[in-house]
Amino acid sequence: MDRLSKTSGRPAVFFDRDGIVNLSPGPGYVERWEDFHLQPEFVEALRIVTGLGFAAVVVSNQRGVARGRMSAATVDDLHRRLREQLRAQGVDVLDVLYCPHERDSCDCRKPQPGMLLRAAAQYGLDLTRSWMVGDAESDVEAGRRAGCRTILVGGNSPTRADRRAQNMADLQARLAGWLSAPPAGGN
């Protein structure tokens, strides 16, 4: 991707899925719709993001596909239902992208930035004015590698994120201010 395509277009907020969009399944996988629990704070965060003119894109590692725990069709169905549920609440995301690969066998599995770069190229997004929101350091690293500012939700260990929210309610409360502020250091 050339430098021009990384800095043209509208900004986006990239959201990790498990732990941000929906409740984390813990060490396992969300394999059925019945186990997908949308976080109300995410819906409100999405309202803030789109209200400020940002595109919203969900980016998710789904190694369970490579491990045979679920099919790509199952993941696609979960994402279709997610978008239906969001639309029923008056919001939506631009896209839901996921990496179905095992470990580091590709350029799209976070911490690699491939999903963010692909979304930027496909939708004309400005990564330099964009943010990556996640609950793991691999989310932060993917955002940094793509040229985005970053927000880590939760955790107590040191982070390279630009900002840290204690939980989804804290993210919802602080998000508008963070997205509206010029780039600056500090958490």
C-alpha positions as CSV (number, residue, x, y, z in Angstrom):
1,M,0.0,0.0,0.0
2,D,1.5,3.3,-1.0
3,R,1.7,6.3,1.4
4,L,-1.0,8.3,-0.4
5,S,-3.6,5.6,0.1
6,K,-2.7,5.4,3.9
7,T,-3.6,9.1,4.3
8,S,-6.6,9.8,2.1
9,G,-10.2,9.4,3.0
10,R,-12.2,9.3,6.2
11,P,-10.9,8.0,9.5
12,A,-12.1,4.8,11.1
13,V,-12.2,3.1,14.4
14,F,-11.3,-0.6,14.2
15,F,-12.7,-2.7,17.0
16,D,-11.5,-6.2,18.0
17,R,-14.5,-8.6,18.3
18,D,-14.3,-10.9,21.3
19,G,-14.0,-8.9,24.5
20,I,-14.9,-5.6,22.8
21,V,-17.9,-6.1,20.6
22,N,-19.2,-9.2,22.5
23,L,-18.3,-10.7,25.8
24,S,-15.1,-12.7,25.6
25,P,-15.6,-16.4,25.6
26,G,-12.4,-16.8,27.7
27,P,-9.9,-19.3,26.3
28,G,-12.4,-20.9,23.9
29,Y,-14.3,-19.7,20.8
30,V,-17.7,-18.3,20.1
31,E,-19.0,-21.2,18.1
32,R,-22.7,-20.6,18.1
33,W,-25.0,-17.6,18.0
34,E,-26.4,-18.5,21.4
35,D,-22.9,-17.9,22.8
36,F,-22.5,-14.5,21.2
37,H,-23.4,-11.8,23.8
38,L,-23.3,-8.3,22.3
39,Q,-21.9,-5.7,24.8
40,P,-24.4,-2.8,25.3
41,E,-21.4,-0.5,25.9
42,F,-20.1,-1.4,22.4
43,V,-23.4,-0.4,20.8
44,E,-23.1,3.0,22.6
45,A,-19.4,3.4,21.6
46,L,-20.5,2.6,18.0
47,R,-23.0,5.4,18.2
48,I,-20.3,7.8,19.3
49,V,-17.9,6.7,16.6
50,T,-20.3,7.0,13.8
51,G,-21.8,10.3,15.2
52,L,-18.3,11.8,15.0
53,G,-18.0,10.7,11.3
54,F,-15.7,7.8,11.7
55,A,-16.2,4.5,9.9
56,A,-16.4,1.5,12.2
57,V,-14.8,-1.8,11.2
58,V,-14.6,-5.0,13.3
59,V,-11.4,-7.0,12.9
60,S,-11.0,-10.3,14.6
61,N,-8.6,-13.3,14.7
62,Q,-10.7,-16.4,14.4
63,R,-8.1,-19.2,14.6
64,G,-10.9,-21.7,15.4
65,V,-11.6,-21.9,11.7
66,A,-8.0,-23.2,11.0
67,R,-8.3,-25.5,14.0
68,G,-11.6,-27.0,12.7
69,R,-13.6,-25.8,15.7
70,M,-16.0,-23.9,13.4
71,S,-16.4,-23.3,9.7
72,A,-16.0,-20.0,7.8
73,A,-19.7,-20.3,7.1
74,T,-20.4,-20.3,10.8
75,V,-18.3,-17.2,11.4
76,D,-19.9,-15.5,8.4
77,D,-23.3,-16.3,9.9
78,L,-22.3,-14.9,13.3
79,H,-21.2,-11.7,11.7
80,R,-24.4,-11.5,9.6
81,R,-26.5,-11.9,12.8
82,L,-24.3,-9.3,14.6
83,R,-25.0,-6.7,11.9
84,E,-28.7,-7.5,12.0
85,Q,-28.7,-7.0,15.7
86,L,-26.8,-3.7,15.3
87,R,-29.1,-2.5,12.6
88,A,-32.1,-3.3,14.8
89,Q,-30.6,-0.8,17.4
90,G,-30.0,1.9,14.7
91,V,-26.3,1.4,14.2
92,D,-24.0,-0.6,11.9
93,V,-20.4,-1.2,11.0
94,L,-18.8,-0.7,7.6
95,D,-17.5,-4.2,7.6
96,V,-16.5,-7.2,9.7
97,L,-13.2,-8.7,8.7
98,Y,-11.6,-11.8,10.2
99,C,-8.4,-13.8,9.9
100,P,-9.2,-17.6,9.8
101,H,-5.5,-18.6,9.8
102,E,-3.4,-20.4,12.4
103,R,-0.6,-18.5,14.1
104,D,1.7,-16.4,11.9
105,S,1.0,-18.1,8.6
106,C,-0.4,-14.8,7.1
107,D,-0.2,-11.0,7.1
108,C,-3.7,-10.6,8.5
109,R,-3.5,-12.3,11.9
110,K,-3.1,-9.6,14.6
111,P,-0.6,-8.4,15.5
112,Q,0.0,-8.1,11.8
113,P,-1.9,-5.1,10.3
114,G,-3.3,-6.9,7.2
115,M,-7.0,-6.6,8.0
116,L,-6.6,-2.9,8.8
117,L,-4.6,-2.3,5.6
118,R,-7.1,-4.2,3.5
119,A,-10.1,-2.2,4.9
120,A,-8.2,1.1,4.3
121,A,-7.5,0.1,0.7
122,Q,-11.0,-1.2,0.1
123,Y,-12.9,1.7,1.6
124,G,-10.5,4.6,1.2
125,L,-9.8,5.0,5.0
126,D,-7.2,7.3,6.4
127,L,-5.1,5.2,8.8
128,T,-3.2,8.2,10.2
129,R,-6.5,9.6,11.6
130,S,-7.8,6.2,12.7
131,W,-7.9,4.2,15.9
132,M,-7.6,0.5,16.9
133,V,-9.6,-0.5,20.0
134,G,-8.8,-3.9,21.5
135,D,-8.4,-5.9,24.7
136,A,-5.0,-7.4,23.9
137,E,-1.6,-6.1,23.2
138,S,-1.8,-7.9,19.7
139,D,-4.6,-5.5,18.9
140,V,-2.5,-2.5,19.9
141,E,0.4,-3.8,17.9
142,A,-1.7,-4.3,14.8
143,G,-3.0,-0.8,15.1
144,R,0.5,0.7,15.6
145,R,1.8,-1.3,12.6
146,A,-1.0,0.1,10.4
147,G,-0.3,3.7,11.5
148,C,-3.3,4.1,13.8
149,R,-3.6,5.4,17.3
150,T,-4.6,2.8,19.8
151,I,-6.8,2.1,22.8
152,L,-6.4,-0.9,25.1
153,V,-9.4,-1.9,27.1
154,G,-8.6,-3.5,30.5
155,G,-5.5,-5.1,31.7
156,N,-2.9,-3.9,34.2
157,S,0.4,-4.8,32.4
158,P,2.4,-2.2,30.6
159,T,1.1,-1.3,27.2
160,R,2.2,0.5,24.1
161,A,-1.3,1.8,23.5
162,D,-1.9,5.5,23.2
163,R,-4.8,5.3,25.7
164,R,-6.2,2.8,28.2
165,A,-9.8,2.3,29.3
166,Q,-10.4,0.2,32.4
167,N,-13.4,-1.5,30.9
168,M,-16.1,-1.0,28.2
169,A,-18.1,1.5,30.3
170,D,-14.9,3.6,30.8
171,L,-14.3,3.4,27.0
172,Q,-17.8,4.6,26.3
173,A,-17.4,7.5,28.7
174,R,-14.0,8.7,27.3
175,L,-14.2,7.8,23.6
176,A,-15.7,11.0,22.2
177,G,-13.0,13.1,23.9
178,W,-10.2,10.8,22.7
179,L,-11.4,10.7,19.1
180,S,-11.8,14.5,19.0
181,A,-8.4,15.3,20.6
182,P,-5.4,15.9,18.4
183,P,-2.7,13.2,18.6
184,A,-0.8,13.3,21.9
185,G,1.1,11.0,24.2
186,G,-0.1,9.5,27.5
187,N,-2.8,7.2,28.8
